């Protein structure tokens, strides 16, 4: 997708408020990928992505920026936490497992696309298979009607969804779960592919609804129509050239001093991450993956440590550093009103299920934003996540008392007075903190 940096930022603005500097940095990084793809193969080999470190408190949009960016261009995306990895020699996940996990994301992404391409044929086959089973169940209803016409009538009923809840007994493939070689290693043996390769795929009878049977058979038939070798090759290409790995909590492994205990391998983890970020080849069950052109975005609050506390070699592999700012009252107002998935819209949709017509007045939005900002300033700054706490307290009574479709639609107007009354305890505790030394 050849979006310009301005278009990328415009798309990100639909979901994330503020943080223009970070959006600009990721938009340029993404556009540079497109620019690189337009160059000669010789020059492509020379140009590597400029990795990014995002510094800022929790809840200000670091992960969301990276996630939305990947979704925008349908790139394989993986979020990992630096603290989950240990230095080689310690028990735990090794850093190479992040590349194996990225390969799995790429496989799933490509498989979904290929499945969509063959879904029409797979759906038609599934409906015919189910129709044969139902025709046998209804053979008394057939009368003088030819078998093929009788089955076609049933296919039409299945397609329209009229038979979704009808229970049938049907044979489906029995796919064994992958067997993990050692806990946390990320390496597993896919027994299903082993048995199918030997021509030993097992089938078992299941009593399920038509809707569930249809989904199972569509997946089965689509798998037969898809060339798995082509999927693997395309997934590896995507992982290598379009993959984005978001390494969160990198500040937690940034301390230089040896504090002993669980922190003993922090610098060792940095040294293990270094070759992955610099560029190396990691073996996966789908084939080798080069990490040279994967875009790495690291993030951390850096309250205790600083970016400069990372080992110099790792700092050098993250040349772009952006600082995300704490959210202000105006940011909270925008978060509550502007994004497509604004939290106010979410609560309106949820309570509409129970016939509650929830309406937020502008002064209520302003009051919620003011309270959220003050709580973040007087206690832990958890960014936009504070709004979830405030909104849950605010709407607790409505959420608890609402229920049942028998009631008529009730309109509930939330204004500044309503907010003050229902958040009285939070406001009182907030005011008391001013006097606590």
VODODREN-610031 format. One line per field, with one value per residue (C-alpha): residue number from 1; residue in one letter; chain; x, y, z. Coordinates in nm, 4 decimals. Each point is the difference from the previous one (the first is absolute). Layout:
BEGIN
pos <- c(NUM  ...)
code <- c(A  ...)
unit <- c(A  ...)
X <- c(X  ...)
Y <- c(Y  ...)
Z <- c(Z  ...)
***
This chain:
BEGIN
pos <- c(1  2  3  4  5  6  7  8  9  10  11  12  13  14  15  16  17  18  19  20  21  22  23  24  25  26  27  28  29  30  31  32  33  34  35  36  37  38  39  40  41  42  43  44  45  46  47  48  49  50  51  52  53  54  55  56  57  58  59  60  61  62  63  64  65  66  67  68  69  70  71  72  73  74  75  76  77  78  79  80  81  82  83  84  85  86  87  88  89  90  91  92  93  94  95  96  97  98  99  100  101  102  103  104  105  106  107  108  109  110  111  112  113  114  115  116  117  118  119  120  121  122  123  124  125  126  127  128  129  130  131  132  133  134  135  136  137  138  139  140  141  142  143  144  145  146  147  148  149  150  151  152  153  154  155  156  157  158  159  160  161  162  163  164  165  166  167  168  169  170  171  172  173  174  175  176  177  178  179  180  181  182  183  184  185  186  187  188  189  190  191  192  193  194  195  196  197  198  199  200  201  202  203  204  205  206  207  208  209  210  211  212  213  214  215  216  217  218  219  220  221  222  223  224  225  226  227  228  229  230  231  232  233  234  235  236  237  238  239  240  241  242  243  244  245  246  247  248  249  250  251  252  253  254  255  256  257  258  259  260  261  262  263  264  265  266  267  268  269  270  271  272  273  274  275  276  277  278  279  280  281  282  283  284  285  286  287  288  289  290  291  292  293  294  295  296  297  298  299  300  301  302  303  304  305  306  307  308  309  310  311  312  313  314  315  316  317  318  319  320  321  322  323  324  325  326  327  328  329  330  331  332  333  334  335  336  337  338  339  340  341  342  343  344  345  346  347  348  349  350  351  352  353  354  355  356  357  358  359  360  361  362  363  364  365  366  367  368  369  370  371  372  373  374  375  376  377  378  379  380  381  382  383  384  385  386  387  388  389  390  391  392  393  394  395  396  397  398  399  400  401  402  403  404  405  406  407  408  409  410  411  412  413  414  415  416  417  418  419  420  421  422  423  424  425  426  427  428  429  430  431  432  433  434  435  436  437)
code <- c(X  X  X  X  X  X  X  X  X  X  X  X  X  X  X  X  X  X  X  X  X  X  X  X  X  X  X  X  X  X  X  X  X  X  X  X  X  X  X  X  X  X  X  X  X  X  X  X  X  X  X  X  X  X  X  X  X  X  X  X  X  X  X  X  X  X  X  X  X  X  X  X  X  X  X  X  X  X  X  X  X  X  X  X  X  X  X  X  X  X  X  X  X  X  X  X  X  X  X  X  X  X  X  X  X  X  X  X  X  X  X  X  X  X  X  X  X  X  X  X  X  X  X  X  X  X  X  X  X  X  X  X  X  X  X  X  X  X  X  X  X  X  X  X  X  X  X  X  X  X  X  X  X  X  X  X  X  X  X  X  X  X  X  X  X  X  X  X  X  X  X  X  X  X  X  X  X  X  X  X  X  X  X  X  X  X  X  X  X  X  X  X  X  X  X  X  X  X  X  X  X  X  X  X  X  X  X  X  X  X  X  X  X  X  X  X  X  X  X  X  X  X  X  X  X  X  X  X  X  X  X  X  X  X  X  X  X  X  X  X  X  X  X  X  X  X  X  X  X  X  X  X  X  X  X  X  X  X  X  X  X  X  X  X  X  X  X  X  X  X  X  X  X  X  X  X  X  X  X  X  X  X  X  X  X  X  X  X  X  X  X  X  X  X  X  X  X  X  X  X  X  X  X  X  X  X  X  X  X  X  X  X  X  X  X  X  X  X  X  X  X  X  X  X  X  X  X  X  X  X  X  X  X  X  X  X  X  X  X  X  X  X  X  X  X  X  X  X  X  X  X  X  X  X  X  X  X  X  X  X  X  X  X  X  X  X  X  X  X  X  X  X  X  X  X  X  X  X  X  X  X  X  X  X  X  X  X  X  X  X  X  X  X  X  X  X  X  X  X  X  X  X  X  X  X  X  X  X  X  X  X  X  X  X  X  X  X  X  X  X  X  X  X  X  X  X  X  X  X  X  X  X  X  X  X  X  X)
unit <- c(A  A  A  A  A  A  A  A  A  A  A  A  A  A  A  A  A  A  A  A  A  A  A  A  A  A  A  A  A  A  A  A  A  A  A  A  A  A  A  A  A  A  A  A  A  A  A  A  A  A  A  A  A  A  A  A  A  A  A  A  A  A  A  A  A  A  A  A  A  A  A  A  A  A  A  A  A  A  A  A  A  A  A  A  A  A  A  A  A  A  A  A  A  A  A  A  A  A  A  A  A  A  A  A  A  A  A  A  A  A  A  A  A  A  A  A  A  A  A  A  A  A  A  A  A  A  A  A  A  A  A  A  A  A  A  A  A  A  A  A  A  A  A  A  A  A  A  A  A  A  A  A  A  A  A  A  A  A  A  A  A  A  A  A  A  A  A  A  A  A  A  A  A  A  A  A  A  A  A  A  A  A  A  A  A  A  A  A  A  A  A  A  A  A  A  A  A  A  A  A  A  A  A  A  A  A  A  A  A  A  A  A  A  A  A  A  A  A  A  A  A  A  A  A  A  A  A  A  A  A  A  A  A  A  A  A  A  A  A  A  A  A  A  A  A  A  A  A  A  A  A  A  A  A  A  A  A  A  A  A  A  A  A  A  A  A  A  A  A  A  A  A  A  A  A  A  A  A  A  A  A  A  A  A  A  A  A  A  A  A  A  A  A  A  A  A  A  A  A  A  A  A  A  A  A  A  A  A  A  A  A  A  A  A  A  A  A  A  A  A  A  A  A  A  A  A  A  A  A  A  A  A  A  A  A  A  A  A  A  A  A  A  A  A  A  A  A  A  A  A  A  A  A  A  A  A  A  A  A  A  A  A  A  A  A  A  A  A  A  A  A  A  A  A  A  A  A  A  A  A  A  A  A  A  A  A  A  A  A  A  A  A  A  A  A  A  A  A  A  A  A  A  A  A  A  A  A  A  A  A  A  A  A  A  A  A  A  A  A  A  A  A  A  A  A  A  A  A  A  A  A  A  A  A  A  A  A)
X <- c(0.0000  0.1666  -0.1396  0.1908  0.1205  -0.2775  -0.2634  0.1415  -0.0183  -0.3561  -0.1006  0.1691  -0.1831  -0.3296  0.0983  0.2779  -0.0113  0.3122  0.3571  0.0684  0.3773  -0.0316  -0.2555  0.2270  0.2973  -0.1897  -0.1636  0.3419  0.1329  -0.2953  0.0296  0.3721  -0.0941  -0.2077  0.2798  0.2484  -0.2266  0.0144  0.3828  0.2261  0.0721  0.3659  -0.0966  -0.2773  0.2596  0.1866  -0.2977  -0.1141  -0.2901  0.0684  -0.1286  -0.1854  -0.0004  -0.3167  0.0410  -0.2998  -0.2357  -0.2398  -0.3352  0.1019  -0.0212  0.3405  -0.1320  -0.3110  0.2043  0.2066  -0.3037  -0.2093  0.2978  0.0352  -0.3761  -0.0006  0.2347  -0.0917  0.3547  0.0909  0.0069  0.1266  -0.0004  0.2463  0.1168  0.3744  -0.0349  -0.1298  0.3386  0.3071  0.3674  0.1178  0.0662  -0.2958  -0.3380  -0.2559  -0.0711  0.2952  -0.0124  -0.0113  -0.3519  -0.1293  0.0955  -0.1675  -0.3123  0.0132  0.0164  -0.3190  -0.1705  0.1048  -0.1255  -0.3373  -0.0267  0.0777  -0.2234  -0.2943  0.0520  0.0280  -0.3030  -0.2025  0.0976  -0.1324  -0.2849  -0.2701  0.1034  0.0576  -0.3425  -0.1764  0.1690  -0.0834  -0.3677  -0.0259  0.1588  -0.2360  -0.2994  0.0736  -0.0066  -0.3262  -0.1542  0.0611  -0.1628  -0.3048  -0.0356  -0.3663  -0.0723  0.1498  -0.2973  0.0161  0.2578  0.3317  0.2897  0.2100  -0.2869  -0.0874  0.3633  0.0165  -0.3052  0.1781  0.3164  -0.2108  -0.1337  0.3529  0.1265  -0.2779  0.0777  -0.3408  0.1604  0.2820  -0.1244  -0.0905  0.2154  0.1665  0.2563  0.2857  0.3521  0.2758  0.3765  0.1504  0.2962  0.2325  0.1278  0.3649  0.2320  0.2296  0.3530  0.0846  -0.2069  0.0648  0.2312  -0.2460  0.1045  -0.2749  -0.0718  -0.3172  -0.1302  -0.2860  0.2350  0.2177  -0.2946  -0.1497  0.3410  0.0018  -0.3545  -0.1256  -0.2423  -0.2701  -0.3682  -0.2494  -0.3755  -0.1337  -0.3499  -0.0045  -0.2220  -0.0147  0.1643  0.2966  0.0291  0.0025  0.2879  0.2011  -0.0481  0.0760  0.3331  0.0635  -0.0815  0.1887  0.3074  -0.0213  -0.0281  0.2933  0.3586  0.1770  0.3472  -0.1060  -0.1470  0.3276  0.2107  -0.2234  -0.0147  0.3800  0.0323  -0.2539  0.1611  0.3437  -0.1015  -0.3208  0.0207  -0.0294  0.1127  -0.1019  0.2307  -0.1746  0.1511  0.3510  0.0761  -0.0322  0.3156  0.1905  0.1716  0.3771  0.0813  -0.0198  -0.2648  -0.0024  -0.3022  -0.2482  0.1810  0.3288  -0.0536  -0.1375  0.3085  0.0309  -0.3510  0.1045  0.3024  -0.2218  -0.2506  0.2822  0.0705  -0.3742  -0.0330  0.3313  -0.0959  0.0456  -0.1698  -0.2367  -0.1219  -0.3754  -0.2095  -0.1007  0.3574  0.2789  -0.0956  0.2423  -0.0624  0.1947  -0.3092  -0.2488  -0.1072  0.0581  -0.1862  0.1101  -0.1922  0.0275  -0.0996  0.3660  -0.1026  0.2979  0.2457  0.0848  0.0357  0.3728  0.0115  -0.0479  0.3262  0.1491  -0.0238  -0.3761  -0.0495  0.1734  -0.2556  -0.2860  0.1044  -0.3437  -0.1177  -0.3387  -0.1509  -0.3722  -0.1565  -0.2396  -0.3627  -0.1618  -0.3633  -0.0479  0.1498  -0.2484  -0.2899  0.1151  0.0452  -0.3582  -0.1509  0.2131  0.1257  -0.2193  0.0059  -0.0337  -0.0643  -0.3276  -0.1255  0.0962  -0.2071  -0.2927  0.0037  0.0344  -0.2897  -0.2194  -0.0196  -0.2022  -0.2131  0.1981  0.0417  0.3142  0.0778  0.3084  -0.0267  0.3098  0.0394  0.0013  0.2785  0.1993  -0.0522  0.1036  0.3142  0.0827  -0.0382  0.2065  0.2826  0.0018  0.0096  0.2888  0.1849  -0.0608  0.0542  0.1521  -0.0088  -0.1633  -0.1003  -0.3215  -0.0572  -0.1132  -0.3155  -0.1066  0.0199  -0.1929  -0.2667  -0.0586  -0.0568  -0.2213  -0.2276  0.0053  -0.3600  -0.1409  0.1904  -0.1153  -0.3697  -0.0401  -0.1010  -0.2667  -0.1551  -0.3471  0.0570  -0.0715  0.2883  0.1085  0.2014  0.2740  0.1636  0.3458  0.0929  0.2595  -0.2292  -0.0536  0.3787  0.0678  -0.2669  0.1154  0.3716  -0.0256  0.2187  0.2740  -0.0069  0.0098  0.2970  0.1743  -0.0449  0.1326  0.3216  0.0890  0.0480  0.1848  0.3751)
Y <- c(0.0000  0.3199  0.2475  0.3259  0.0927  0.2625  -0.2594  -0.2455  0.2648  0.0858  -0.3666  -0.0273  0.3157  -0.1895  -0.2180  0.1765  0.3526  0.2206  -0.1373  0.1632  -0.0462  -0.3779  -0.0285  0.1966  -0.2277  -0.3244  0.1433  0.0835  -0.3457  -0.1642  0.2175  -0.0795  -0.3671  0.0800  0.2174  -0.2838  -0.2478  0.2243  -0.0148  -0.2489  -0.3265  0.1038  0.3267  -0.1652  -0.2206  0.3089  0.1813  -0.1187  0.1388  0.2747  -0.1501  0.2149  0.0366  0.1487  0.1499  0.0968  -0.0993  -0.2906  0.0499  0.2834  -0.2045  -0.1641  -0.3508  0.1256  0.2054  -0.3066  -0.2320  0.2344  0.0604  -0.3740  -0.0402  0.2879  -0.1783  -0.3601  -0.0645  -0.2905  0.1571  -0.1358  0.1632  -0.1445  0.1008  0.0248  -0.1297  -0.3371  -0.0857  -0.1260  -0.0173  -0.3233  -0.2519  0.1066  -0.1748  0.1893  0.1178  0.0737  0.3157  -0.1978  -0.1146  0.3489  -0.0672  -0.3420  0.1668  0.2636  -0.2821  -0.1463  0.3417  0.0245  -0.3531  0.0782  0.3286  -0.1568  -0.3019  0.2302  0.1805  -0.3244  -0.1452  0.3082  -0.0595  -0.3587  0.0542  -0.0046  -0.3447  -0.1323  0.1279  -0.1637  -0.3348  0.0254  0.0741  -0.2977  -0.2351  0.1141  -0.0166  -0.3708  -0.0710  0.1925  -0.1652  -0.3402  0.1246  0.1285  -0.2797  -0.0439  0.3577  -0.0484  -0.1723  -0.0045  0.2818  -0.0996  -0.0311  0.2781  0.2531  -0.0996  0.0547  0.3329  0.1228  -0.0919  0.1799  0.3152  -0.0313  -0.0455  0.2989  0.2259  -0.1027  -0.1598  -0.3243  0.1534  -0.1491  -0.3461  -0.2703  -0.2508  -0.2788  0.0448  -0.1290  0.2591  -0.0209  -0.0655  0.2371  -0.0718  0.2998  0.0985  -0.1629  0.2518  -0.1342  0.1923  0.2564  0.3587  -0.0992  0.0857  -0.3162  -0.2534  -0.3022  0.0320  -0.3569  0.0766  0.0836  -0.3040  -0.2424  0.1628  -0.0191  -0.3734  -0.0371  -0.0763  0.2892  -0.1196  0.0858  -0.0045  0.0377  0.3034  0.1112  0.3755  0.2743  0.0682  0.3392  -0.1519  -0.2873  0.2479  0.1980  -0.3179  -0.1383  0.3384  0.0067  -0.3638  0.0594  0.3307  -0.1771  -0.2479  0.2811  0.2030  -0.0688  -0.0142  0.0308  0.3256  0.1200  -0.0742  0.1753  0.3090  0.0085  -0.0126  0.2796  0.2129  -0.0668  0.0964  0.3120  0.1250  -0.1401  0.2351  -0.1083  0.2193  -0.0572  0.1391  0.0661  0.0321  0.2399  -0.2929  -0.1611  0.3276  0.0057  -0.0358  -0.0857  -0.3623  -0.0125  -0.3775  -0.2273  0.0275  0.3033  -0.1813  -0.0618  0.3378  0.1110  -0.3541  0.0265  0.3235  -0.1754  -0.2870  0.2414  0.1864  -0.2546  -0.0360  0.3767  0.0324  -0.2723  -0.3747  -0.3177  -0.1885  -0.3510  -0.0533  -0.3037  0.1819  0.0724  0.2496  0.3647  0.2908  0.2748  0.2732  0.1760  -0.0527  0.3304  -0.0009  0.2497  -0.0017  0.1746  0.0699  0.2483  0.0612  0.1325  -0.1510  -0.0719  0.2086  -0.0896  0.0676  -0.2940  -0.2464  -0.1457  0.2340  -0.2609  -0.0377  0.3770  0.0189  -0.2374  0.2314  0.3298  0.1655  0.0976  0.1616  0.1114  -0.0398  0.2554  -0.0513  0.0587  0.3324  0.0914  0.1002  -0.3344  -0.1850  0.2016  -0.0936  -0.3675  -0.0062  0.1551  -0.0271  -0.3564  -0.2427  -0.2359  0.2719  -0.1383  0.1977  -0.1655  -0.3414  0.0524  0.1378  -0.3137  -0.2352  0.1519  0.0310  -0.3820  0.0465  0.2844  0.2817  0.3076  0.1515  0.3628  0.1922  0.3778  0.2090  0.1184  -0.3664  -0.0848  0.2985  -0.1023  -0.3633  0.1256  0.2382  -0.2717  -0.2485  0.2503  0.0905  -0.3655  -0.0693  0.3023  -0.0888  -0.3778  -0.2311  0.1387  -0.2830  0.2145  -0.0739  -0.3155  0.2326  0.0699  -0.3640  0.0277  0.3277  -0.1150  -0.3276  0.1878  0.2543  -0.2537  -0.2691  0.0602  0.0117  -0.3122  -0.1887  0.0961  -0.0323  -0.3371  -0.1755  0.0887  0.0231  0.3573  0.2932  0.2131  0.2324  0.3127  0.0821  0.3432  0.0184  0.3602  0.1675  -0.0214  -0.3743  -0.0485  0.1902  -0.1951  -0.3428  0.0660  0.1703  -0.2589  0.0222  0.3827  0.0046  -0.2397  0.2062  0.3206  -0.1690  -0.0985  0.3709  0.0056  -0.3310  0.0587)
Z <- c(0.0000  -0.1180  0.2537  0.0423  0.3521  0.0252  -0.0943  0.2562  0.2756  -0.1118  0.0378  0.3421  0.1145  -0.0321  0.2958  0.1929  0.1413  0.0065  -0.0005  -0.3390  0.0287  0.0445  -0.2815  -0.2312  0.0788  -0.0671  -0.3128  -0.1466  0.0939  -0.1748  -0.3109  -0.0199  -0.0317  -0.3071  -0.1410  0.0537  -0.1829  -0.3087  -0.0213  -0.1773  0.1901  0.0435  0.1692  0.2037  0.1694  0.1223  0.1556  0.3420  0.2084  0.2534  0.3234  0.2527  0.3795  0.1510  0.3441  0.2100  0.2848  -0.0287  -0.1718  -0.2347  -0.3216  -0.0599  -0.0683  -0.1770  -0.2478  -0.0980  -0.0098  -0.2152  -0.2283  -0.0680  -0.0485  -0.2478  -0.2406  0.0996  0.1181  0.2328  0.3477  0.3296  0.3432  0.2484  0.3463  0.0503  0.3564  -0.1260  -0.1507  0.1795  -0.0831  -0.1629  0.2782  0.2145  0.0077  -0.2066  -0.3528  -0.2256  -0.2132  -0.3266  0.0935  -0.0902  -0.3649  0.0114  0.1402  -0.2759  -0.2566  0.1516  -0.0286  -0.3654  -0.0748  0.1616  -0.1933  -0.3391  0.0709  0.0779  -0.3317  -0.1990  0.1818  -0.0974  -0.3649  0.0001  0.2471  -0.2718  -0.1232  0.3535  0.1143  -0.2967  0.0749  0.3718  -0.0691  -0.2382  0.2574  0.2740  -0.2382  -0.0660  0.3752  0.0516  -0.3095  0.1612  0.3207  -0.1943  -0.2526  0.0983  -0.1150  -0.3471  -0.1603  -0.3818  -0.0143  -0.1674  0.2470  -0.1595  0.0055  0.3594  0.1060  -0.1872  0.1914  0.3251  -0.1227  -0.0498  0.3558  0.1388  -0.1993  0.1307  0.3610  0.0659  0.1185  0.2101  0.3286  -0.1340  0.1624  -0.2331  0.0323  -0.2463  -0.0602  0.0393  0.0114  0.3412  0.0219  0.2953  0.1915  -0.0606  0.2526  0.1724  0.0313  0.3165  0.1926  -0.1093  -0.2848  -0.2765  -0.1856  -0.0719  -0.2166  -0.2078  0.0233  -0.2374  -0.2878  0.0812  -0.0194  -0.3113  -0.1696  0.0659  -0.1305  0.3513  0.0526  0.2402  -0.0120  0.2822  0.0266  0.1826  0.0869  -0.0617  -0.1390  -0.3742  0.0540  0.1859  -0.2498  -0.2874  0.1546  0.0673  -0.3516  -0.1627  0.1893  -0.1045  -0.3674  -0.0150  0.1358  -0.2894  -0.2562  0.1386  -0.1055  0.3378  -0.1557  -0.1678  0.3332  0.1824  -0.2637  -0.0015  0.3828  0.0298  -0.2584  0.1899  0.3382  -0.1350  -0.1929  0.1650  0.3554  0.2984  0.3471  0.2934  0.2995  0.3074  0.3447  -0.1416  0.2857  0.2449  -0.1455  -0.0310  0.3422  -0.0241  0.3579  0.1110  0.2705  0.0323  0.0120  -0.2857  -0.1443  -0.0525  -0.3717  -0.1062  -0.1910  -0.1341  -0.1493  -0.1714  -0.1504  -0.1183  -0.1582  -0.1768  -0.2805  -0.0666  -0.0468  -0.1869  -0.2441  0.0131  -0.1266  0.2298  -0.0796  0.0253  -0.0894  -0.3205  -0.1048  0.0802  0.0603  -0.0358  0.2534  -0.1855  -0.1357  0.2847  0.1591  0.3771  0.2172  0.3658  0.2765  0.3683  0.2692  0.0984  0.3438  0.1837  -0.2796  -0.3069  -0.3671  0.0498  0.2457  -0.2862  -0.1284  -0.2659  -0.2762  0.0570  0.0136  -0.3358  -0.1535  0.1081  -0.1602  0.0303  0.3476  0.0594  0.3286  0.0556  0.2308  0.2903  -0.0904  0.0868  0.0635  -0.3661  -0.1088  0.2217  -0.1477  -0.3510  0.0980  0.1333  -0.3125  -0.3146  -0.0709  -0.1957  0.2988  0.2687  0.3478  0.0271  -0.3215  0.1405  0.3165  -0.2030  -0.2179  0.2995  0.1947  -0.3104  0.0157  0.3224  -0.1460  0.1641  -0.2206  0.1533  -0.0883  0.1137  0.0299  -0.0938  0.3623  0.1152  -0.2453  0.1287  0.3642  -0.0669  -0.1775  0.2861  0.2652  -0.2044  -0.0450  0.3721  0.1120  -0.2376  0.1410  0.3667  -0.0253  -0.2609  -0.3547  -0.1972  -0.2963  -0.1890  0.2068  0.2794  -0.2018  0.0330  0.3803  0.0078  -0.2478  0.1853  0.3281  -0.1773  -0.1706  0.2695  0.1174  -0.3537  -0.1072  0.3106  -0.0184  -0.3770  -0.1349  -0.2010  -0.3327  0.1544  0.1153  -0.2333  -0.1244  0.2840  -0.0733  0.2519  -0.0255  0.1547  0.0852  0.2237  0.3065  -0.0577  -0.0292  0.3256  0.1904  -0.1194  0.0289  0.3382  0.1750  -0.2621  0.0107  0.3824  0.0125  -0.2655  0.2041  0.3170  -0.1765  -0.0274  0.3783  0.0382  0.0408)
***
